Amino acid sequence: MMERVIVRVRRPSGNVESVPSESLNCALTSLADTEEVQPLLCEASGEGKVLSIELFQSRSGRPLIIHFSKEGL
């Protein structure tokens, strides 16, 4: 079901969105396997959508918040 998960890294306004490293992508994607996130993933799949996991970073590149949402294909 991991093909139903999209991972993005967002930086502050003015900075270009970056592609997550392979290890960060794997770590965030594995969150979809957790008991807490499974209902959201199942709901998104049932609606024909994907689960979007976005990591927002500070200007210095430190992680601030992880946001989960459903996103159309």
mmCIF file as Biopython writes it, N, C-alpha, C and O atoms, coordinates in Angstrom:
data_model
#
loop_
_atom_site.group_PDB
_atom_site.id
_atom_site.type_symbol
_atom_site.label_atom_id
_atom_site.label_alt_id
_atom_site.label_comp_id
_atom_site.label_asym_id
_atom_site.label_entity_id
_atom_site.label_seq_id
_atom_site.pdbx_PDB_ins_code
_atom_site.Cartn_x
_atom_site.Cartn_y
_atom_site.Cartn_z
_atom_site.occupancy
_atom_site.B_iso_or_equiv
_atom_site.auth_seq_id
_atom_site.auth_asym_id
_atom_site.pdbx_PDB_model_num
ATOM 1   N N  . MET A ? 1  ? 0.807   -1.194 0.000  1.0 0.0 1  A 1 
ATOM 2   C CA . MET A ? 1  ? 0.000   0.000  0.000  1.0 0.0 1  A 1 
ATOM 3   C C  . MET A ? 1  ? 0.856   1.266  0.000  1.0 0.0 1  A 1 
ATOM 4   O O  . MET A ? 1  ? 0.324   2.376  -0.037 1.0 0.0 1  A 1 
ATOM 5   N N  . MET A ? 2  ? 2.165   1.107  0.041  1.0 0.0 2  A 1 
ATOM 6   C CA . MET A ? 2  ? 3.052   2.265  0.107  1.0 0.0 2  A 1 
ATOM 7   C C  . MET A ? 2  ? 3.013   3.118  -1.162 1.0 0.0 2  A 1 
ATOM 8   O O  . MET A ? 2  ? 3.441   4.272  -1.145 1.0 0.0 2  A 1 
ATOM 9   N N  . GLU A ? 3  ? 2.497   2.550  -2.277 1.0 0.0 3  A 1 
ATOM 10  C CA . GLU A ? 3  ? 2.348   3.355  -3.486 1.0 0.0 3  A 1 
ATOM 11  C C  . GLU A ? 3  ? 1.230   4.374  -3.304 1.0 0.0 3  A 1 
ATOM 12  O O  . GLU A ? 3  ? 1.039   5.248  -4.150 1.0 0.0 3  A 1 
ATOM 13  N N  . ARG A ? 4  ? 0.502   4.265  -2.217 1.0 0.0 4  A 1 
ATOM 14  C CA . ARG A ? 4  ? -0.598  5.183  -1.898 1.0 0.0 4  A 1 
ATOM 15  C C  . ARG A ? 4  ? -0.146  6.276  -0.929 1.0 0.0 4  A 1 
ATOM 16  O O  . ARG A ? 4  ? -0.977  6.961  -0.334 1.0 0.0 4  A 1 
ATOM 17  N N  . VAL A ? 5  ? 1.180   6.441  -0.769 1.0 0.0 5  A 1 
ATOM 18  C CA . VAL A ? 5  ? 1.729   7.443  0.152  1.0 0.0 5  A 1 
ATOM 19  C C  . VAL A ? 5  ? 2.702   8.341  -0.602 1.0 0.0 5  A 1 
ATOM 20  O O  . VAL A ? 5  ? 3.570   7.861  -1.331 1.0 0.0 5  A 1 
ATOM 21  N N  . ILE A ? 6  ? 2.546   9.657  -0.419 1.0 0.0 6  A 1 
ATOM 22  C CA . ILE A ? 6  ? 3.454   10.641 -1.011 1.0 0.0 6  A 1 
ATOM 23  C C  . ILE A ? 6  ? 4.143   11.370 0.135  1.0 0.0 6  A 1 
ATOM 24  O O  . ILE A ? 6  ? 3.489   11.781 1.094  1.0 0.0 6  A 1 
ATOM 25  N N  . VAL A ? 7  ? 5.460   11.531 0.042  1.0 0.0 7  A 1 
ATOM 26  C CA . VAL A ? 7  ? 6.218   12.257 1.059  1.0 0.0 7  A 1 
ATOM 27  C C  . VAL A ? 7  ? 6.805   13.514 0.436  1.0 0.0 7  A 1 
ATOM 28  O O  . VAL A ? 7  ? 7.395   13.466 -0.643 1.0 0.0 7  A 1 
ATOM 29  N N  . ARG A ? 8  ? 6.637   14.648 1.130  1.0 0.0 8  A 1 
ATOM 30  C CA . ARG A ? 8  ? 7.204   15.921 0.669  1.0 0.0 8  A 1 
ATOM 31  C C  . ARG A ? 8  ? 7.911   16.613 1.823  1.0 0.0 8  A 1 
ATOM 32  O O  . ARG A ? 8  ? 7.541   16.457 2.987  1.0 0.0 8  A 1 
ATOM 33  N N  . VAL A ? 9  ? 8.928   17.374 1.478  1.0 0.0 9  A 1 
ATOM 34  C CA . VAL A ? 9  ? 9.605   18.217 2.457  1.0 0.0 9  A 1 
ATOM 35  C C  . VAL A ? 9  ? 9.366   19.658 2.035  1.0 0.0 9  A 1 
ATOM 36  O O  . VAL A ? 9  ? 9.669   20.040 0.904  1.0 0.0 9  A 1 
ATOM 37  N N  . ARG A ? 10 ? 8.825   20.448 2.939  1.0 0.0 10 A 1 
ATOM 38  C CA . ARG A ? 10 ? 8.528   21.852 2.637  1.0 0.0 10 A 1 
ATOM 39  C C  . ARG A ? 10 ? 9.416   22.750 3.480  1.0 0.0 10 A 1 
ATOM 40  O O  . ARG A ? 10 ? 9.584   22.550 4.683  1.0 0.0 10 A 1 
ATOM 41  N N  . ARG A ? 11 ? 9.973   23.736 2.813  1.0 0.0 11 A 1 
ATOM 42  C CA . ARG A ? 11 ? 10.805  24.728 3.492  1.0 0.0 11 A 1 
ATOM 43  C C  . ARG A ? 11 ? 10.063  26.052 3.535  1.0 0.0 11 A 1 
ATOM 44  O O  . ARG A ? 11 ? 9.063   26.217 2.836  1.0 0.0 11 A 1 
ATOM 45  N N  . PRO A ? 12 ? 10.529  26.999 4.340  1.0 0.0 12 A 1 
ATOM 46  C CA . PRO A ? 12 ? 9.849   28.288 4.445  1.0 0.0 12 A 1 
ATOM 47  C C  . PRO A ? 12 ? 9.690   28.982 3.097  1.0 0.0 12 A 1 
ATOM 48  O O  . PRO A ? 12 ? 10.422  28.703 2.148  1.0 0.0 12 A 1 
ATOM 49  N N  . SER A ? 13 ? 8.739   29.874 3.031  1.0 0.0 13 A 1 
ATOM 50  C CA . SER A ? 13 ? 8.452   30.636 1.817  1.0 0.0 13 A 1 
ATOM 51  C C  . SER A ? 13 ? 9.733   31.186 1.201  1.0 0.0 13 A 1 
ATOM 52  O O  . SER A ? 13 ? 10.613  31.689 1.899  1.0 0.0 13 A 1 
ATOM 53  N N  . GLY A ? 14 ? 9.815   31.080 -0.103 1.0 0.0 14 A 1 
ATOM 54  C CA . GLY A ? 14 ? 10.992  31.581 -0.805 1.0 0.0 14 A 1 
ATOM 55  C C  . GLY A ? 14 ? 12.026  30.509 -1.084 1.0 0.0 14 A 1 
ATOM 56  O O  . GLY A ? 14 ? 12.847  30.657 -1.989 1.0 0.0 14 A 1 
ATOM 57  N N  . ASN A ? 15 ? 11.994  29.427 -0.311 1.0 0.0 15 A 1 
ATOM 58  C CA . ASN A ? 15 ? 12.911  28.318 -0.540 1.0 0.0 15 A 1 
ATOM 59  C C  . ASN A ? 15 ? 12.218  27.268 -1.386 1.0 0.0 15 A 1 
ATOM 60  O O  . ASN A ? 15 ? 11.007  27.074 -1.279 1.0 0.0 15 A 1 
ATOM 61  N N  . VAL A ? 16 ? 12.968  26.607 -2.205 1.0 0.0 16 A 1 
ATOM 62  C CA . VAL A ? 16 ? 12.431  25.578 -3.095 1.0 0.0 16 A 1 
ATOM 63  C C  . VAL A ? 16 ? 12.103  24.322 -2.294 1.0 0.0 16 A 1 
ATOM 64  O O  . VAL A ? 16 ? 12.827  23.956 -1.368 1.0 0.0 16 A 1 
ATOM 65  N N  . GLU A ? 17 ? 11.006  23.671 -2.662 1.0 0.0 17 A 1 
ATOM 66  C CA . GLU A ? 17 ? 10.650  22.398 -2.035 1.0 0.0 17 A 1 
ATOM 67  C C  . GLU A ? 17 ? 11.750  21.402 -2.372 1.0 0.0 17 A 1 
ATOM 68  O O  . GLU A ? 17 ? 12.200  21.332 -3.516 1.0 0.0 17 A 1 
ATOM 69  N N  . SER A ? 18 ? 12.179  20.641 -1.390 1.0 0.0 18 A 1 
ATOM 70  C CA . SER A ? 18 ? 13.250  19.689 -1.647 1.0 0.0 18 A 1 
ATOM 71  C C  . SER A ? 18 ? 12.718  18.261 -1.637 1.0 0.0 18 A 1 
ATOM 72  O O  . SER A ? 18 ? 11.680  17.972 -1.043 1.0 0.0 18 A 1 
ATOM 73  N N  . VAL A ? 19 ? 13.436  17.393 -2.293 1.0 0.0 19 A 1 
ATOM 74  C CA . VAL A ? 19 ? 13.097  15.975 -2.338 1.0 0.0 19 A 1 
ATOM 75  C C  . VAL A ? 19 ? 13.710  15.336 -1.091 1.0 0.0 19 A 1 
ATOM 76  O O  . VAL A ? 19 ? 14.885  15.559 -0.802 1.0 0.0 19 A 1 
ATOM 77  N N  . PRO A ? 20 ? 12.930  14.545 -0.347 1.0 0.0 20 A 1 
ATOM 78  C CA . PRO A ? 20 ? 13.486  13.929 0.850  1.0 0.0 20 A 1 
ATOM 79  C C  . PRO A ? 20 ? 14.548  12.887 0.508  1.0 0.0 20 A 1 
ATOM 80  O O  . PRO A ? 20 ? 14.495  12.247 -0.543 1.0 0.0 20 A 1 
ATOM 81  N N  . SER A ? 21 ? 15.504  12.730 1.406  1.0 0.0 21 A 1 
ATOM 82  C CA . SER A ? 21 ? 16.513  11.688 1.216  1.0 0.0 21 A 1 
ATOM 83  C C  . SER A ? 21 ? 15.816  10.333 1.273  1.0 0.0 21 A 1 
ATOM 84  O O  . SER A ? 21 ? 14.692  10.223 1.762  1.0 0.0 21 A 1 
ATOM 85  N N  . GLU A ? 22 ? 16.480  9.321  0.778  1.0 0.0 22 A 1 
ATOM 86  C CA . GLU A ? 22 ? 15.887  7.979  0.767  1.0 0.0 22 A 1 
ATOM 87  C C  . GLU A ? 22 ? 15.560  7.513  2.179  1.0 0.0 22 A 1 
ATOM 88  O O  . GLU A ? 22 ? 14.508  6.917  2.409  1.0 0.0 22 A 1 
ATOM 89  N N  . SER A ? 23 ? 16.461  7.784  3.130  1.0 0.0 23 A 1 
ATOM 90  C CA . SER A ? 23 ? 16.214  7.334  4.505  1.0 0.0 23 A 1 
ATOM 91  C C  . SER A ? 23 ? 15.054  8.094  5.145  1.0 0.0 23 A 1 
ATOM 92  O O  . SER A ? 23 ? 14.263  7.500  5.878  1.0 0.0 23 A 1 
ATOM 93  N N  . LEU A ? 24 ? 14.939  9.404  4.879  1.0 0.0 24 A 1 
ATOM 94  C CA . LEU A ? 24 ? 13.812  10.176 5.408  1.0 0.0 24 A 1 
ATOM 95  C C  . LEU A ? 24 ? 12.515  9.726  4.760  1.0 0.0 24 A 1 
ATOM 96  O O  . LEU A ? 24 ? 11.492  9.598  5.432  1.0 0.0 24 A 1 
ATOM 97  N N  . ASN A ? 25 ? 12.554  9.486  3.460  1.0 0.0 25 A 1 
ATOM 98  C CA . ASN A ? 25 ? 11.369  9.001  2.747  1.0 0.0 25 A 1 
ATOM 99  C C  . ASN A ? 25 ? 10.902  7.675  3.342  1.0 0.0 25 A 1 
ATOM 100 O O  . ASN A ? 25 ? 9.707   7.491  3.574  1.0 0.0 25 A 1 
ATOM 101 N N  . CYS A ? 26 ? 11.817  6.760  3.590  1.0 0.0 26 A 1 
ATOM 102 C CA . CYS A ? 26 ? 11.464  5.457  4.179  1.0 0.0 26 A 1 
ATOM 103 C C  . CYS A ? 26 ? 10.891  5.630  5.588  1.0 0.0 26 A 1 
ATOM 104 O O  . CYS A ? 26 ? 9.908   4.982  5.947  1.0 0.0 26 A 1 
ATOM 105 N N  . ALA A ? 27 ? 11.505  6.504  6.378  1.0 0.0 27 A 1 
ATOM 106 C CA . ALA A ? 27 ? 11.039  6.720  7.747  1.0 0.0 27 A 1 
ATOM 107 C C  . ALA A ? 27 ? 9.625   7.289  7.769  1.0 0.0 27 A 1 
ATOM 108 O O  . ALA A ? 27 ? 8.774   6.816  8.524  1.0 0.0 27 A 1 
ATOM 109 N N  . LEU A ? 28 ? 9.374   8.297  6.947  1.0 0.0 28 A 1 
ATOM 110 C CA . LEU A ? 28 ? 8.049   8.913  6.935  1.0 0.0 28 A 1 
ATOM 111 C C  . LEU A ? 28 ? 7.009   7.988  6.313  1.0 0.0 28 A 1 
ATOM 112 O O  . LEU A ? 28 ? 5.866   7.945  6.766  1.0 0.0 28 A 1 
ATOM 113 N N  . THR A ? 29 ? 7.397   7.255  5.284  1.0 0.0 29 A 1 
ATOM 114 C CA . THR A ? 29 ? 6.479   6.306  4.660  1.0 0.0 29 A 1 
ATOM 115 C C  . THR A ? 29 ? 6.094   5.209  5.646  1.0 0.0 29 A 1 
ATOM 116 O O  . THR A ? 29 ? 4.956   4.739  5.638  1.0 0.0 29 A 1 
ATOM 117 N N  . SER A ? 30 ? 7.028   4.803  6.489  1.0 0.0 30 A 1 
ATOM 118 C CA . SER A ? 30 ? 6.734   3.737  7.458  1.0 0.0 30 A 1 
ATOM 119 C C  . SER A ? 30 ? 5.696   4.189  8.489  1.0 0.0 30 A 1 
ATOM 120 O O  . SER A ? 30 ? 5.078   3.348  9.143  1.0 0.0 30 A 1 
ATOM 121 N N  . LEU A ? 31 ? 5.496   5.489  8.644  1.0 0.0 31 A 1 
ATOM 122 C CA . LEU A ? 31 ? 4.447   5.976  9.544  1.0 0.0 31 A 1 
ATOM 123 C C  . LEU A ? 31 ? 3.067   5.494  9.099  1.0 0.0 31 A 1 
ATOM 124 O O  . LEU A ? 31 ? 2.165   5.339  9.921  1.0 0.0 31 A 1 
ATOM 125 N N  . ALA A ? 32 ? 2.909   5.261  7.809  1.0 0.0 32 A 1 
ATOM 126 C CA . ALA A ? 32 ? 1.624   4.792  7.285  1.0 0.0 32 A 1 
ATOM 127 C C  . ALA A ? 32 ? 1.292   3.392  7.797  1.0 0.0 32 A 1 
ATOM 128 O O  . ALA A ? 32 ? 0.134   2.978  7.737  1.0 0.0 32 A 1 
ATOM 129 N N  . ASP A ? 33 ? 2.276   2.663  8.293  1.0 0.0 33 A 1 
ATOM 130 C CA . ASP A ? 33 ? 2.049   1.324  8.837  1.0 0.0 33 A 1 
ATOM 131 C C  . ASP A ? 33 ? 1.616   1.350  10.296 1.0 0.0 33 A 1 
ATOM 132 O O  . ASP A ? 33 ? 1.247   0.315  10.851 1.0 0.0 33 A 1 
ATOM 133 N N  . THR A ? 34 ? 1.657   2.520  10.919 1.0 0.0 34 A 1 
ATOM 134 C CA . THR A ? 34 ? 1.340   2.597  12.342 1.0 0.0 34 A 1 
ATOM 135 C C  . THR A ? 34 ? -0.161  2.528  12.589 1.0 0.0 34 A 1 
ATOM 136 O O  . THR A ? 34 ? -0.972  2.882  11.733 1.0 0.0 34 A 1 
ATOM 137 N N  . GLU A ? 35 ? -0.498  2.070  13.763 1.0 0.0 35 A 1 
ATOM 138 C CA . GLU A ? 35 ? -1.894  1.940  14.181 1.0 0.0 35 A 1 
ATOM 139 C C  . GLU A ? 35 ? -2.622  3.287  14.119 1.0 0.0 35 A 1 
ATOM 140 O O  . GLU A ? 35 ? -3.808  3.345  13.792 1.0 0.0 35 A 1 
ATOM 141 N N  . GLU A ? 36 ? -1.910  4.353  14.433 1.0 0.0 36 A 1 
ATOM 142 C CA . GLU A ? 36 ? -2.522  5.687  14.471 1.0 0.0 36 A 1 
ATOM 143 C C  . GLU A ? 36 ? -2.841  6.237  13.089 1.0 0.0 36 A 1 
ATOM 144 O O  . GLU A ? 36 ? -3.814  6.974  12.929 1.0 0.0 36 A 1 
ATOM 145 N N  . VAL A ? 37 ? -2.041  5.890  12.092 1.0 0.0 37 A 1 
ATOM 146 C CA . VAL A ? 37 ? -2.194  6.468  10.754 1.0 0.0 37 A 1 
ATOM 147 C C  . VAL A ? 37 ? -2.985  5.545  9.818  1.0 0.0 37 A 1 
ATOM 148 O O  . VAL A ? 37 ? -3.507  6.008  8.804  1.0 0.0 37 A 1 
ATOM 149 N N  . GLN A ? 38 ? -3.081  4.269  10.133 1.0 0.0 38 A 1 
ATOM 150 C CA . GLN A ? 38 ? -3.795  3.315  9.277  1.0 0.0 38 A 1 
ATOM 151 C C  . GLN A ? 38 ? -5.221  3.752  8.932  1.0 0.0 38 A 1 
ATOM 152 O O  . GLN A ? 38 ? -5.620  3.616  7.775  1.0 0.0 38 A 1 
ATOM 153 N N  . PRO A ? 39 ? -6.006  4.271  9.884  1.0 0.0 39 A 1 
ATOM 154 C CA . PRO A ? 39 ? -7.364  4.695  9.521  1.0 0.0 39 A 1 
ATOM 155 C C  . PRO A ? 39 ? -7.380  5.791  8.446  1.0 0.0 39 A 1 
ATOM 156 O O  . PRO A ? 39 ? -8.229  5.774  7.555  1.0 0.0 39 A 1 
ATOM 157 N N  . LEU A ? 40 ? -6.457  6.725  8.530  1.0 0.0 40 A 1 
ATOM 158 C CA . LEU A ? 40 ? -6.388  7.794  7.530  1.0 0.0 40 A 1 
ATOM 159 C C  . LEU A ? 40 ? -5.981  7.235  6.169  1.0 0.0 40 A 1 
ATOM 160 O O  . LEU A ? 40 ? -6.524  7.648  5.145  1.0 0.0 40 A 1 
ATOM 161 N N  . LEU A ? 41 ? -5.033  6.304  6.150  1.0 0.0 41 A 1 
ATOM 162 C CA . LEU A ? 41 ? -4.603  5.685  4.900  1.0 0.0 41 A 1 
ATOM 163 C C  . LEU A ? 41 ? -5.748  4.889  4.271  1.0 0.0 41 A 1 
ATOM 164 O O  . LEU A ? 41 ? -5.957  4.957  3.060  1.0 0.0 41 A 1 
ATOM 165 N N  . CYS A ? 42 ? -6.481  4.145  5.076  1.0 0.0 42 A 1 
ATOM 166 C CA . CYS A ? 42 ? -7.619  3.366  4.568  1.0 0.0 42 A 1 
ATOM 167 C C  . CYS A ? 42 ? -8.719  4.287  4.047  1.0 0.0 42 A 1 
ATOM 168 O O  . CYS A ? 42 ? -9.327  4.013  3.012  1.0 0.0 42 A 1 
ATOM 169 N N  . GLU A ? 43 ? -8.970  5.369  4.761  1.0 0.0 43 A 1 
ATOM 170 C CA . GLU A ? 43 ? -9.971  6.343  4.328  1.0 0.0 43 A 1 
ATOM 171 C C  . GLU A ? 43 ? -9.583  6.966  2.993  1.0 0.0 43 A 1 
ATOM 172 O O  . GLU A ? 43 ? -10.416 7.083  2.094  1.0 0.0 43 A 1 
ATOM 173 N N  . ALA A ? 44 ? -8.321  7.366  2.863  1.0 0.0 44 A 1 
ATOM 174 C CA . ALA A ? 44 ? -7.840  7.951  1.606  1.0 0.0 44 A 1 
ATOM 175 C C  . ALA A ? 44 ? -7.962  6.948  0.465  1.0 0.0 44 A 1 
ATOM 176 O O  . ALA A ? 44 ? -8.430  7.293  -0.620 1.0 0.0 44 A 1 
ATOM 177 N N  . SER A ? 45 ? -7.546  5.720  0.703  1.0 0.0 45 A 1 
ATOM 178 C CA . SER A ? 45 ? -7.625  4.678  -0.328 1.0 0.0 45 A 1 
ATOM 179 C C  . SER A ? 45 ? -9.067  4.430  -0.743 1.0 0.0 45 A 1 
ATOM 180 O O  . SER A ? 45 ? -9.359  4.270  -1.928 1.0 0.0 45 A 1 
ATOM 181 N N  . GLY A ? 46 ? -9.966  4.400  0.231  1.0 0.0 46 A 1 
ATOM 182 C CA . GLY A ? 46 ? -11.377 4.192  -0.053 1.0 0.0 46 A 1 
ATOM 183 C C  . GLY A ? 46 ? -11.988 5.297  -0.898 1.0 0.0 46 A 1 
ATOM 184 O O  . GLY A ? 46 ? -12.964 5.072  -1.613 1.0 0.0 46 A 1 
ATOM 185 N N  . GLU A ? 47 ? -11.412 6.490  -0.817 1.0 0.0 47 A 1 
ATOM 186 C CA . GLU A ? 47 ? -11.885 7.635  -1.595 1.0 0.0 47 A 1 
ATOM 187 C C  . GLU A ? 47 ? -11.127 7.785  -2.917 1.0 0.0 47 A 1 
ATOM 188 O O  . GLU A ? 47 ? -11.355 8.735  -3.665 1.0 0.0 47 A 1 
ATOM 189 N N  . GLY A ? 48 ? -10.222 6.838  -3.200 1.0 0.0 48 A 1 
ATOM 190 C CA . GLY A ? 48 ? -9.429  6.910  -4.424 1.0 0.0 48 A 1 
ATOM 191 C C  . GLY A ? 48 ? -8.336  7.965  -4.360 1.0 0.0 48 A 1 
ATOM 192 O O  . GLY A ? 48 ? -7.891  8.474  -5.389 1.0 0.0 48 A 1 
ATOM 193 N N  . LYS A ? 49 ? -7.908  8.291  -3.150 1.0 0.0 49 A 1 
ATOM 194 C CA . LYS A ? 49 ? -6.874  9.309  -2.949 1.0 0.0 49 A 1 
ATOM 195 C C  . LYS A ? 49 ? -5.626  8.667  -2.357 1.0 0.0 49 A 1 
ATOM 196 O O  . LYS A ? 49 ? -5.621  7.483  -2.023 1.0 0.0 49 A 1 
ATOM 197 N N  . VAL A ? 50 ? -4.576  9.460  -2.234 1.0 0.0 50 A 1 
ATOM 198 C CA . VAL A ? 50 ? -3.345  9.003  -1.598 1.0 0.0 50 A 1 
ATOM 199 C C  . VAL A ? 50 ? -3.163  9.748  -0.284 1.0 0.0 50 A 1 
ATOM 200 O O  . VAL A ? 50 ? -3.751  10.808 -0.073 1.0 0.0 50 A 1 
ATOM 201 N N  . LEU A ? 51 ? -2.353  9.189  0.588  1.0 0.0 51 A 1 
ATOM 202 C CA . LEU A ? 51 ? -2.008  9.837  1.839  1.0 0.0 51 A 1 
ATOM 203 C C  . LEU A ? 51 ? -0.782  10.701 1.588  1.0 0.0 51 A 1 
ATOM 204 O O  . LEU A ? 51 ? 0.246   10.204 1.128  1.0 0.0 51 A 1 
ATOM 205 N N  . SER A ? 52 ? -0.885  11.969 1.881  1.0 0.0 52 A 1 
ATOM 206 C CA . SER A ? 52 ? 0.230   12.894 1.720  1.0 0.0 52 A 1 
ATOM 207 C C  . SER A ? 52 ? 0.828   13.168 3.089  1.0 0.0 52 A 1 
ATOM 208 O O  . SER A ? 52 ? 0.125   13.572 4.016  1.0 0.0 52 A 1 
ATOM 209 N N  . ILE A ? 53 ? 2.137   12.943 3.211  1.0 0.0 53 A 1 
ATOM 210 C CA . ILE A ? 53 ? 2.854   13.231 4.454  1.0 0.0 53 A 1 
ATOM 211 C C  . ILE A ? 53 ? 3.847   14.340 4.141  1.0 0.0 53 A 1 
ATOM 212 O O  . ILE A ? 53 ? 4.771   14.156 3.349  1.0 0.0 53 A 1 
ATOM 213 N N  . GLU A ? 54 ? 3.646   15.497 4.771  1.0 0.0 54 A 1 
ATOM 214 C CA . GLU A ? 54 ? 4.516   16.642 4.522  1.0 0.0 54 A 1 
ATOM 215 C C  . GLU A ? 54 ? 5.295   16.989 5.781  1.0 0.0 54 A 1 
ATOM 216 O O  . GLU A ? 54 ? 4.722   17.125 6.862  1.0 0.0 54 A 1 
ATOM 217 N N  . LEU A ? 55 ? 6.603   17.131 5.628  1.0 0.0 55 A 1 
ATOM 218 C CA . LEU A ? 55 ? 7.480   17.541 6.712  1.0 0.0 55 A 1 
ATOM 219 C C  . LEU A ? 55 ? 7.824   19.003 6.474  1.0 0.0 55 A 1 
ATOM 220 O O  . LEU A ? 55 ? 8.462   19.341 5.478  1.0 0.0 55 A 1 
ATOM 221 N N  . PHE A ? 56 ? 7.406   19.860 7.379  1.0 0.0 56 A 1 
ATOM 222 C CA . PHE A ? 56 ? 7.725   21.284 7.269  1.0 0.0 56 A 1 
ATOM 223 C C  . PHE A ? 56 ? 8.993   21.559 8.063  1.0 0.0 56 A 1 
ATOM 224 O O  . PHE A ? 56 ? 9.132   21.117 9.204  1.0 0.0 56 A 1 
ATOM 225 N N  . GLN A ? 57 ? 9.923   22.299 7.446  1.0 0.0 57 A 1 
ATOM 226 C CA . GLN A ? 57 ? 11.210  22.590 8.068  1.0 0.0 57 A 1 
ATOM 227 C C  . GLN A ? 57 ? 11.353  24.068 8.376  1.0 0.0 57 A 1 
ATOM 228 O O  . GLN A ? 57 ? 10.704  24.915 7.762  1.0 0.0 57 A 1 
ATOM 229 N N  . SER A ? 58 ? 12.218  24.364 9.342  1.0 0.0 58 A 1 
ATOM 230 C CA . SER A ? 58 ? 12.569  25.744 9.649  1.0 0.0 58 A 1 
ATOM 231 C C  . SER A ? 58 ? 13.565  26.239 8.604  1.0 0.0 58 A 1 
ATOM 232 O O  . SER A ? 58 ? 14.041  25.459 7.779  1.0 0.0 58 A 1 
ATOM 233 N N  . ARG A ? 59 ? 13.875  27.511 8.638  1.0 0.0 59 A 1 
ATOM 234 C CA . ARG A ? 59 ? 14.864  28.064 7.699  1.0 0.0 59 A 1 
ATOM 235 C C  . ARG A ? 59 ? 16.221  27.369 7.828  1.0 0.0 59 A 1 
ATOM 236 O O  . ARG A ? 59 ? 16.968  27.262 6.856  1.0 0.0 59 A 1 
ATOM 237 N N  . SER A ? 60 ? 16.525  26.903 9.025  1.0 0.0 60 A 1 
ATOM 238 C CA . SER A ? 60 ? 17.806  26.220 9.236  1.0 0.0 60 A 1 
ATOM 239 C C  . SER A ? 60 ? 17.763  24.752 8.830  1.0 0.0 60 A 1 
ATOM 240 O O  . SER A ? 60 ? 18.777  24.058 8.902  1.0 0.0 60 A 1 
ATOM 241 N N  . GLY A ? 61 ? 16.580  24.268 8.399  1.0 0.0 61 A 1 
ATOM 242 C CA . GLY A ? 61 ? 16.456  22.891 7.936  1.0 0.0 61 A 1 
ATOM 243 C C  . GLY A ? 61 ? 15.999  21.906 8.985  1.0 0.0 61 A 1 
ATOM 244 O O  . GLY A ? 61 ? 15.927  20.706 8.722  1.0 0.0 61 A 1 
ATOM 245 N N  . ARG A ? 62 ? 15.685  22.400 10.182 1.0 0.0 62 A 1 
ATOM 246 C CA . ARG A ? 62 ? 15.215  21.503 11.242 1.0 0.0 62 A 1 
ATOM 247 C C  . ARG A ? 62 ? 13.727  21.199 11.068 1.0 0.0 62 A 1 
ATOM 248 O O  . ARG A ? 62 ? 12.954  22.080 10.689 1.0 0.0 62 A 1 
ATOM 249 N N  . PRO A ? 63 ? 13.326  19.964 11.342 1.0 0.0 63 A 1 
ATOM 250 C CA . PRO A ? 63 ? 11.910  19.609 11.212 1.0 0.0 63 A 1 
ATOM 251 C C  . PRO A ? 63 ? 11.069  20.343 12.259 1.0 0.0 63 A 1 
ATOM 252 O O  . PRO A ? 63 ? 11.441  20.424 13.430 1.0 0.0 63 A 1 
ATOM 253 N N  . LEU A ? 64 ? 9.934   20.874 11.813 1.0 0.0 64 A 1 
ATOM 254 C CA . LEU A ? 64 ? 9.039   21.587 12.721 1.0 0.0 64 A 1 
ATOM 255 C C  . LEU A ? 64 ? 7.749   20.815 12.967 1.0 0.0 64 A 1 
ATOM 256 O O  . LEU A ? 64 ? 7.304   20.668 14.105 1.0 0.0 64 A 1 
ATOM 257 N N  . ILE A ? 65 ? 7.156   20.326 11.880 1.0 0.0 65 A 1 
ATOM 258 C CA . ILE A ? 65 ? 5.852   19.686 11.993 1.0 0.0 65 A 1 
ATOM 259 C C  . ILE A ? 65 ? 5.679   18.678 10.859 1.0 0.0 65 A 1 
ATOM 260 O O  . ILE A ? 65 ? 6.208   18.862 9.763  1.0 0.0 65 A 1 
ATOM 261 N N  . ILE A ? 66 ? 4.940   17.622 11.136 1.0 0.0 66 A 1 
ATOM 262 C CA . ILE A ? 66 ? 4.591   16.639 10.119 1.0 0.0 66 A 1 
ATOM 263 C C  . ILE A ? 66 ? 3.078   16.752 9.930  1.0 0.0 66 A 1 
ATOM 264 O O  . ILE A ? 66 ? 2.320   16.689 10.898 1.0 0.0 66 A 1 
ATOM 265 N N  . HIS A ? 67 ? 2.648   16.915 8.696  1.0 0.0 67 A 1 
ATOM 266 C CA . HIS A ? 67 ? 1.230   17.096 8.380  1.0 0.0 67 A 1 
ATOM 267 C C  . HIS A ? 67 ? 0.755   15.953 7.500  1.0 0.0 67 A 1 
ATOM 268 O O  . HIS A ? 67 ? 1.407   15.607 6.515  1.0 0.0 67 A 1 
ATOM 269 N N  . PHE A ? 68 ? -0.385  15.367 7.860  1.0 0.0 68 A 1 
ATOM 270 C CA . PHE A ? 68 ? -0.983  14.275 7.099  1.0 0.0 68 A 1 
ATOM 271 C C  . PHE A ? 68 ? -2.257  14.783 6.452  1.0 0.0 68 A 1 
ATOM 272 O O  . PHE A ? 68 ? -3.051  15.477 7.087  1.0 0.0 68 A 1 
ATOM 273 N N  . SER A ? 69 ? -2.455  14.435 5.178  1.0 0.0 69 A 1 
ATOM 274 C CA . SER A ? 69 ? -3.695  14.804 4.500  1.0 0.0 69 A 1 
ATOM 275 C C  . SER A ? 69 ? -3.988  13.814 3.377  1.0 0.0 69 A 1 
ATOM 276 O O  . SER A ? 69 ? -3.120  13.044 2.966  1.0 0.0 69 A 1 
ATOM 277 N N  . LYS A ? 70 ? -5.217  13.847 2.895  1.0 0.0 70 A 1 
ATOM 278 C CA . LYS A ? 70 ? -5.609  13.032 1.743  1.0 0.0 70 A 1 
ATOM 279 C C  . LYS A ? 70 ? -5.492  13.922 0.518  1.0 0.0 70 A 1 
ATOM 280 O O  . LYS A ? 70 ? -5.831  15.105 0.561  1.0 0.0 70 A 1 
ATOM 281 N N  . GLU A ? 71 ? -5.011  13.350 -0.567 1.0 0.0 71 A 1 
ATOM 282 C CA . GLU A ? 71 ? -4.762  14.137 -1.785 1.0 0.0 71 A 1 
ATOM 283 C C  . GLU A ? 71 ? -5.236  13.350 -3.000 1.0 0.0 71 A 1 
ATOM 284 O O  . GLU A ? 71 ? -4.978  12.153 -3.122 1.0 0.0 71 A 1 
ATOM 285 N N  . GLY A ? 72 ? -5.931  14.042 -3.892 1.0 0.0 72 A 1 
ATOM 286 C CA . GLY A ? 72 ? -6.375  13.411 -5.127 1.0 0.0 72 A 1 
ATOM 287 C C  . GLY A ? 72 ? -5.209  13.051 -6.027 1.0 0.0 72 A 1 
ATOM 288 O O  . GLY A ? 72 ? -4.144  13.666 -5.963 1.0 0.0 72 A 1 
ATOM 289 N N  . LEU A ? 73 ? -5.420  12.062 -6.855 1.0 0.0 73 A 1 
ATOM 290 C CA . LEU A ? 73 ? -4.357  11.603 -7.762 1.0 0.0 73 A 1 
ATOM 291 C C  . LEU A ? 73 ? -4.134  12.545 -8.876 1.0 0.0 73 A 1 
ATOM 292 O O  . LEU A ? 73 ? -3.276  12.305 -9.725 1.0 0.0 73 A 1 
#
